[in-house]
Amino acid sequence: MNDVLLSPLRLSELENLIEKSVLRALSKAAPVPPQPADVAPVMSSKQVQEMTGWPNGTFYAKVAEMPEGVVIRKSKRLLFDREKLMVWLKTPARP
């Protein structure tokens, strides 16, 4: 931190310097893989069970714990909002 540069810079020069620095940092960052276009926004019960590996009893106990919006009830079918489900699965376990 001994490299101190005191130089009068114009605002446009400072903006340009910041922009270049940010672009350089972003180019070094790990790229975010794109979400496949064929991924449906909702999942069936079977898909969720296959993904989680939960047996039937555990699956339905977990469904009862899920907040509103994660589970979509269509008649007798249960559908799951993929994005909200992933967020819920990543949250720390509740007591």
DOFIZA-762484 format. One record per residue (C-alpha): residue in three letters; z, y, x. Coordinates in nm, 4 decimals. Layout:
REM residues N
  residuo         Z         Y         X
      ALA         Z         Y         X
...
END
This chain:
REM residues 95
  residuo         Z         Y         X
      MET    0.0000    0.0000    0.0000
      ASN   -0.0407    0.2243    0.3011
      ASP   -0.3988    0.3093    0.2103
      VAL   -0.3600    0.6449    0.0380
      LEU   -0.6663    0.8506   -0.0279
      LEU   -0.6321    1.2026   -0.1541
      SER   -0.9678    1.3327   -0.2559
      PRO   -1.0761    1.5742   -0.5225
      LEU   -1.2904    1.3718   -0.7622
      ARG   -1.4788    1.4973   -1.0598
      LEU   -1.3942    1.3360   -1.3897
      SER   -1.7375    1.1715   -1.4090
      GLU   -1.6922    1.0266   -1.0583
      LEU   -1.3489    0.8896   -1.1491
      GLU   -1.4866    0.7352   -1.4706
      ASN   -1.7712    0.5773   -1.2751
      LEU   -1.5292    0.4370   -1.0171
      ILE   -1.3037    0.2903   -1.2879
      GLU   -1.6004    0.1392   -1.4736
      LYS   -1.7308   -0.0276   -1.1584
      SER   -1.3845   -0.1624   -1.0761
      VAL   -1.3393   -0.3071   -1.4241
      LEU   -1.6861   -0.4665   -1.4200
      ARG   -1.6146   -0.6188   -1.0777
      ALA   -1.2826   -0.7602   -1.2021
      LEU   -1.4449   -0.9014   -1.5182
      SER   -1.7199   -1.0671   -1.3175
      LYS   -1.4549   -1.2501   -1.1127
      ALA   -1.2613   -1.3659   -1.4217
      ALA   -1.3165   -1.7141   -1.5618
      PRO   -1.5729   -1.7016   -1.8417
      VAL   -1.4617   -1.7898   -2.1925
      PRO   -1.6651   -2.0869   -2.3127
      PRO   -1.8605   -2.0047   -2.6282
      GLN   -1.7576   -2.1737   -2.9501
      PRO   -2.0231   -2.4272   -3.0520
      ALA   -2.2246   -2.3093   -3.3497
      ASP   -2.1963   -2.6478   -3.5212
      VAL   -1.8146   -2.6337   -3.5513
      ALA   -1.7209   -2.6008   -3.9177
      PRO   -1.4528   -2.3468   -4.0132
      VAL   -1.2661   -2.6114   -4.2152
      MET   -1.1515   -2.9632   -4.1315
      SER   -1.0826   -3.2608   -4.3538
      SER   -0.7551   -3.4545   -4.3558
      LYS   -0.9260   -3.7363   -4.1695
      GLN   -1.0505   -3.5013   -3.8967
      VAL   -0.7032   -3.3523   -3.8511
      GLN   -0.5434   -3.6983   -3.8318
      GLU   -0.8008   -3.8122   -3.5756
      MET   -0.7515   -3.4979   -3.3692
      THR   -0.3701   -3.5080   -3.3722
      GLY   -0.3198   -3.8844   -3.3753
      TRP   -0.0531   -3.8516   -3.6444
      PRO    0.0046   -4.1566   -3.8655
      ASN   -0.0031   -4.1009   -4.2445
      GLY    0.3711   -4.0394   -4.2862
      THR    0.3872   -3.7881   -4.0040
      PHE    0.0666   -3.6210   -4.1183
      TYR    0.1917   -3.5502   -4.4702
      ALA    0.5326   -3.4362   -4.3398
      LYS    0.3543   -3.1881   -4.1119
      VAL    0.1304   -3.0706   -4.3978
      ALA    0.4447   -2.9837   -4.5946
      GLU    0.5638   -2.7664   -4.2992
      MET    0.2359   -2.5790   -4.2570
      PRO    0.2303   -2.2157   -4.3666
      GLU    0.0093   -2.0903   -4.6461
      GLY   -0.3493   -2.0426   -4.5395
      VAL   -0.3569   -2.3352   -4.2976
      VAL   -0.3877   -2.5881   -4.5804
      ILE   -0.6488   -2.5326   -4.8507
      ARG   -0.5949   -2.7473   -5.1578
      LYS   -0.9175   -2.8265   -5.3449
      SER   -0.8356   -3.0442   -5.6440
      LYS   -0.6941   -3.3607   -5.4825
      ARG   -0.8458   -3.2853   -5.1401
      LEU   -0.6724   -3.1166   -4.8503
      LEU   -0.8837   -2.8997   -4.6241
      PHE   -0.7601   -2.7137   -4.3178
      ASP   -0.8634   -2.3773   -4.1779
      ARG   -0.9588   -2.4808   -3.8237
      GLU   -0.8640   -2.1516   -3.6551
      LYS   -0.5272   -2.1159   -3.8318
      LEU   -0.4483   -2.4833   -3.7718
      MET   -0.5107   -2.4471   -3.3983
      VAL   -0.2804   -2.1452   -3.3848
      TRP   -0.0109   -2.3324   -3.5804
      LEU   -0.0376   -2.6376   -3.3555
      LYS    0.0095   -2.4205   -3.0441
      THR    0.3260   -2.2511   -3.1727
      PRO    0.6513   -2.3880   -3.0290
      ALA    0.8266   -2.6524   -3.2396
      ARG    1.0665   -2.5161   -3.4940
      PRO    1.4256   -2.6511   -3.5163
END
